Amino acid sequence: MLRASTKRKAVESLDARPAKVLRRCLGESQYENIDIGDTKLIRRSIYRQRRKNIPALPKSHDSALEAFRTMELTTKTGEKFVHVSRLLVAEVKMRHHLQSRTCAEKVFSFYAQLIW
């Protein structure tokens, strides 16, 4: 019961540390006989539950490009933030951030150097 409530609260508040989530749930529960082994198990279950919501890291160059293509990153104005092509890994538009310094639209491009 305690483990289920801590996992649920850990997913709801992703920015809180597991120790803080655990203390909050212990304060709300009626359990009194909890030892260090139990807290370690609950902390591990919190990390496992949070890890399920995070996508897996790409293993190859092609899977990294595909991950960038599937992400829907947009600016406040609705422009696409990351542009991806086959040779160009990521092209990031920073016009909004540079308007205070210059009127021209600048594009920063990051090229991949294939080491394989």
Buried (B, 14 or more C-beta within 10 A) or exposed (E): EBBEBBBEBBBEEEEBEBEEBBEBBBEEEEEEEEEEEBBEEBBEBBEEBBEEEEEEEEEEEEEBBEBBEEEEEEEEEEEEBBBBEEEEBBBBBEBEEBEEEEEEEEEEEEEEEEEE
